[in-house]
Amino acid sequence: MTHRIKVAGLQPVQLLAGLAGIAFIVFGVVGFTRTGVGDWAAQSYVLGFSVNPLHNTVLVAVGVLGLLMALGSGLARLYGWLLFAGFAALFVWDLMITGILAQNPADEYGNPLAVNTNDNWLHLGLAVFGLLLAVMPARRKLVEDEEPVVPEPRSEAFRDERDGTPITEPLPAARREPITQEQAVVDPNTERVSKDKIKH
């Protein structure tokens, strides 16, 4: 018999994606309380990490995306891949911006997210976290059997002679053979036994 495999319940990857989404949103909102929203050139610090309004906006957007994609285990793993790709690329760019890598091909864009050295290593950690989410296995699998196969009704030759409904097995031999005189029961209404049912 074949089976269907369904992932049951809230998966760990969904829980981690949801918690990461909440953390991004909280960090972004705290950043807005430091920089405000009116001056996009404003720069401030949260726990030693450099932020500006654009940086805060990106964090809140990534957090909202995490909460939405935590609704499914497959989506949560895809969110992990997005975190890995995005923050890994940002980490390399951060190294160029802060001068750790000598050549910056995007030097004309300056430092739009106001990153500092602390941000570099935070972004590397977030890239590793995203990779862990992406490869995390599913847990608590439930195996369900498919619906049992119902037998097909028999042909017209195998219909119950009493009401005409289909039956799955032929009638027992005892119902098709005539009865003997000893087996006959007299009808109380007529006090007779049908002669064609008596075996001679």
C-alpha positions in Angstrom: 0.0 0.0 0.0 1.3 3.4 -0.9 1.6 6.2 1.7 1.4 10.0 1.9 4.0 11.7 4.1 2.9 15.0 5.6 4.9 17.3 7.9 2.8 17.7 11.1 2.8 20.6 13.5 5.0 23.7 13.8 8.5 22.9 12.6 11.7 24.2 14.3 12.7 26.1 11.1 9.4 28.0 11.2 9.9 28.9 14.9 13.4 30.2 14.2 12.3 32.1 11.2 9.5 33.8 13.1 11.8 34.6 16.0 14.4 36.1 13.6 11.6 38.2 12.0 10.6 39.6 15.4 14.2 40.3 16.3 14.8 42.2 13.0 11.6 44.3 13.5 12.5 45.1 17.1 16.0 46.2 16.1 14.8 48.3 13.3 12.1 50.0 15.4 14.7 50.7 18.1 17.0 52.1 15.4 14.2 54.5 14.3 13.9 55.8 17.9 17.6 56.8 17.7 17.7 58.2 14.1 14.1 59.4 13.6 12.5 59.1 10.2 12.7 62.7 8.8 16.5 63.0 8.2 17.8 60.1 6.0 21.3 61.3 6.6 21.0 60.9 10.3 23.3 58.2 11.9 23.3 56.7 15.3 24.3 53.5 17.2 22.3 50.6 18.7 24.4 48.3 20.9 27.5 49.4 19.1 26.1 48.8 15.6 25.8 51.8 13.2 22.3 52.5 11.8 20.5 55.1 9.8 16.9 55.4 8.6 17.6 53.3 5.4 19.3 50.6 7.5 16.3 50.6 9.9 13.9 50.3 7.0 15.7 47.3 5.6 15.8 45.6 9.0 12.0 46.1 9.5 11.3 44.8 5.9 13.5 41.7 6.4 11.6 41.1 9.7 8.2 41.3 8.2 9.3 39.0 5.4 10.5 36.5 8.1 7.1 36.5 9.9 5.2 35.9 6.6 7.5 33.1 5.5 7.5 31.4 8.9 3.9 30.2 8.0 5.3 27.2 6.1 8.3 25.0 6.6 9.3 25.3 2.9 8.9 29.0 3.0 11.0 29.3 6.2 13.8 27.4 4.5 13.6 29.7 1.5 13.8 32.6 3.9 17.0 31.1 5.2 18.4 31.0 1.7 17.5 34.7 1.2 19.2 35.7 4.4 22.3 33.7 3.5 22.6 35.2 0.0 21.6 38.8 1.1 23.8 39.1 4.2 26.8 37.2 2.6 26.8 39.7 -0.3 26.3 42.6 2.2 29.2 41.2 4.3 31.6 41.3 1.3 30.4 44.8 0.5 30.9 45.9 4.1 34.5 44.7 3.9 35.0 46.9 0.9 33.3 49.9 2.5 35.3 49.7 5.7 38.6 49.3 3.8 39.4 45.7 4.8 39.2 44.8 1.1 41.2 47.3 -0.9 39.0 47.5 -3.9 35.4 48.6 -3.8 33.6 48.3 -7.2 30.6 50.1 -5.7 32.6 53.0 -4.3 30.4 55.6 -6.0 27.5 54.5 -3.8 29.4 55.4 -0.7 28.0 53.9 2.6 24.2 54.1 2.2 23.5 51.8 5.2 26.1 53.5 7.5 27.8 50.2 8.3 30.8 49.9 10.6 33.2 47.1 11.5 30.7 45.7 14.1 28.1 45.5 11.4 30.5 43.5 9.2 30.7 40.6 11.7 27.0 40.9 12.5 26.1 40.4 8.8 28.5 37.4 8.6 26.7 35.9 11.6 23.3 36.5 10.0 24.5 34.9 6.7 25.6 31.8 8.7 22.2 31.8 10.6 20.4 31.9 7.2 22.3 28.9 5.9 21.4 26.9 9.0 17.8 27.7 8.5 18.0 26.7 4.8 19.4 23.2 5.5 17.5 22.4 8.7 15.7 19.1 8.4 12.0 18.7 8.9 10.8 17.1 12.1 7.7 15.2 13.4 6.6 13.5 10.1 3.2 11.8 10.0 2.6 8.8 7.7 -1.0 8.4 6.5 -2.4 5.5 4.5 -4.3 6.2 1.4 -8.0 5.5 1.3 -8.9 1.7 1.1 -10.0 0.5 -2.3 -13.7 -0.3 -2.4 -14.6 -3.5 -4.3 -16.4 -3.0 -7.6 -20.1 -4.1 -7.7 -20.7 -7.5 -9.4 -22.5 -7.8 -12.7 -26.3 -8.1 -13.2 -26.1 -11.9 -12.7 -25.2 -11.3 -9.0 -28.1 -9.2 -7.9 -30.1 -10.0 -4.8 -33.3 -11.6 -5.9 -35.2 -10.0 -3.1 -34.6 -6.3 -3.8 -32.4 -6.2 -6.9 -29.4 -4.6 -5.1 -25.9 -5.6 -6.2 -24.1 -8.1 -4.0 -20.4 -8.8 -3.9 -20.6 -12.6 -3.5 -22.8 -15.2 -5.2 -25.8 -16.5 -3.2 -25.1 -19.6 -1.0 -26.0 -22.9 -2.6 -28.7 -23.6 0.0 -30.8 -20.8 -1.2 -30.8 -22.0 -4.8 -31.7 -25.7 -4.2 -35.3 -27.0 -3.6 -36.0 -28.2 -0.1 -37.1 -31.7 1.0 -40.4 -32.6 2.5 -38.8 -32.9 6.0 -37.4 -29.4 5.6 -40.6 -27.9 4.4 -42.6 -25.6 6.7 -46.3 -25.5 6.2 -47.7 -22.0 5.5 -50.1 -21.2 8.3 -52.4 -19.3 6.0 -52.9 -22.0 3.4 -51.7 -25.0 5.4 -50.0 -26.2 2.2 -46.4 -26.7 1.0 -45.5 -25.6 -2.5 -45.1 -28.8 -4.5 -42.4 -27.5 -6.7 -40.2 -27.0 -3.7 -40.4 -30.6 -2.5 -37.7 -32.9 -3.8 -39.1 -36.4 -4.8 
